[in-house]
Amino acid sequence: MKVLTDERICVGADLAAWMAAGAAAGLENALADPAGIIPTIEAAGLRGLGGAGFPTHRKWSAVAAQPGPGKWVVCNGNEDEPGTFKDRFLLSRTPHQVIEGALVAALAVKAANVVLYVNPREAAAVRVLREAVTQWEAHPLFARLSEAIGEELHLLVITGSGLYVGGEETAAVASVMGGFPFPTLKPPYPAEKGVNSAPTLVNNVETLAHAGQILRHGPEWYRGLGLGGAPGTKLFSLSGDVLRPGLHELPMGTSLHSLVFEQGGGMLGGKSFKAVFTGGPSNTLLTADDLDVPLDFDNLRKRGSRLGTGAMIVVGEGTSILRKTAEYVAFFAANSCGQCPPCKIGTHQVSRILERVEAGAGRPGDLQALENLAELLPGSGRCGLVDGAATVLASSLKAFRGEYERALRRG
Amino acid sequence: MSGGIPHAEALAAWRARMPAPARALALPVPELLDCFHPDHRPGAIVPLRVGASAGLPCRVELAALLQSDSLVEDVDIAGAPLLDADVLVIGGGGAGCVAALTAARAGARVILATKLRLGDSNTVMAEGGIQAAIGDEDSLQRHFEDTLRAGHFMADKALVAALASDGPGVIRWLIQEGMSFDLAEGSERMGGSLLRRKPGGATAARLLSYRDFTGLEMMRALREAVLLQPGITLLDRHPALELLTDDRGRCAGAALHDLAQGRTVLARAGATVLATGGAGRLHIAGFPTSNHYGATADGVVLAYRLGAALREVDSFQYHPTGIAWPPHMEGQLVSESARASGAALVNGLAERFVDELSTRDVVAAAILREIAEGRGILRGDRAGVFLDTPGLEREKPGILGRSLTTLAHLAQRAGFDAAAEPFLIHPTLHYQNGGVAIDPDGWSGVPGLLCAGEVTGGLHGRNRMMGNALLELVAFGRRAGHAAATDARVERPRNIGLNHLADWRRALIAQDLPLTLKAPMIFPPYGNFNMATERGKAA
């Protein structure tokens, strides 16, 4: 069942068409009972779909509990990790769905400043959003929202630096304030001290899109969408060695096997399945033993991995885990903001070793050094960037040590 | 081959009737080509089904290779040694050497990778000469027009203009590199002026040569220049298995196979020049070939897989006079200059059957017609017609020893005297008219990938003029080498890999094409060679 990616609501920036599709009903319901929004979200079981899986209603309640005025809602569309391409789809194809969700959130937490924070490299998304925002500002619903919140509502499109680290919530806050996206230590969480030191709600694009739908159709409907107790649907960015890569919206809790072999059309060229890097590739690898795992937050956590952004980079026989790992660690090294020395130096060091092993110039002791670093690095940074690099390294070392050894012999 | 006249019988008839009388060519040229030219046979041409030129008509044998899977997987290049350069040149023939020299002299660090050894190529086999409009009565415009006309007006005019304009400069450059040319008689005293002859299909004398081994002399000079040039790393016996791409889809070098050590190495480069030559060793339509052992269309296959567009890949040139007997010399060329000097073609009934100075496609089709209609000459299981060299020697005594030295030498190796016995000849697969579409700087349309020489298309239209191949390889080798060096200065590829292969494989599967066929071929299969099983074993 397609909810967010339903063809009928992919209307681009055309607000009239969006309204004609009956879609603003969610916002109408929210306006009718602002106090009921957060309980509805709680009943639906919505969780943060940007990767953390934190219960959305708890974030919202925390911000709502803070005193106003001047609170902020940041819709985080900074998406930049390898293999993730869901937010750009929502922002450029159904921007009103996202905006409506953000407005619902603003109403729930009584925040009058709503920021659509977008990666400037997604030029199409930025253009469509800007157009969509001007249409909202002229709409009568907008004035009613201002009234309900008790302050004049501002809806802004802000393009950040486009850097990967800018997707972290404290970095997103720094970006919105016009600074370099340095993540900061938590606490204080943005819910207490965010943009301009005001309480700030930071939610992912996909989460907010779902929030609007939940208000429209009700929490029972949302819970019914998922499989095996997990609520809702999830956008999976499927890529790698599958026949049909692309964006697949599937019930939360769909098995990995079903995603790869049914939705993805199976392995490319009938090759055997090796592993999946889950998004965006900062988690423990899923291997052939995990093909039966239902793809939702809790079940993946039980296997020691995480759902992340829903990016699934499939690796088949013939593709090198070592090369992929080297590529991703190089990405993390290039995207470390450099505040925390263990992250700045550690990711660089791992990347350097991986690249020389991959280029046939590995040295004795490199494997041991990688293992040492995988143990040393986690938890040493303000944000999770270095943890992601260490996790993907450690799990590829654990599951595919043979590939590392072969490359070291080959050099 | 269908029936014909036994060799001994035909030889007796030829002796009895010499000089042979001419029989009128009863068939108009278009019908002759339609019925007897190998490219016109039913089933010979199929449309390509995947890739940048999907829909383009292509020779069926080449199409199979173009629409095949890669020899390498991502795992094969993990841990492979990495070599770094500004410019990677693939191909050690004329075009590759010229490109490498030009790029190195422009300051680039160059890797020159060859499948065999430096100079093992078709360049060395070019006998006739090299065209350049240097005569007083000649002009660049006439060279341009002659080339266009010979290619049935199908050539890319910008490329032909570049070729003709570069001609005189190319000759000057070659002389500076130390190449010798024949000098006009009596001109030696003032330093000499170049001897010019008129190539078939030209309106002016503009064919420059060195004896009848011009290509060999050119390669000698180029080879020495490459070996002495600082900044060129030469990798002999390193065929390219696959081109590499970076994360922006730009060509970033190639995966090479070190045949001696049996391992794959990666050559990373800011710009890559493909100069891999032609496709004779595919033995299209079962023909013997004049091409060297490595002419297996590797470059076209690799460039196409990366997204380069092709053109005229349904057009090949069959040289009329390849040796048909003895079998171990099958396919080797008897130079066109034999016919140009007046040697006749004679069938099994001791008749001449075609104007020997017509274009190559017409003469080749006429020979095939004689054989198909039972007037050919059979020797063992080979069929052919006679090239009447004794008749030529009788008419112009001494010519074999004086200017057709290679020809006389060939006969000697075949075990007979060319002045006493005619050659048995059969058309031979000679040249790939089409190839990768390029612009006048050699760019293929794929960022980071340039092409030069026979691997390219567009310059010769549907028929190549004699003498333009040698000019092409120098003119476009220089252009590509220069463009590559300029571009590589600002490019540093990151995250190199085989990123283009997944999409390519999806396209093959979508068209129900098998992933079991692997290409490039590297070496012909009749040498008991299969690259797919060969990797990992030392030579």
Interface residues (C-beta under 8 A of the other chain):
Chain A: G240 D241 L243 R244 P245 L268 G269 G270 E317 G318 T319 S320 L322 R323 E327 A330 V357 E358 A359 G360 A361 G362 E403 R406 A407 L408 R409 R410 G411
Chain B: D69 E73 D74 V75 I77 A78 G79 A80 P81 L82 R263 V265 L266 N495 G497 A502 R505 R506 I509 L515
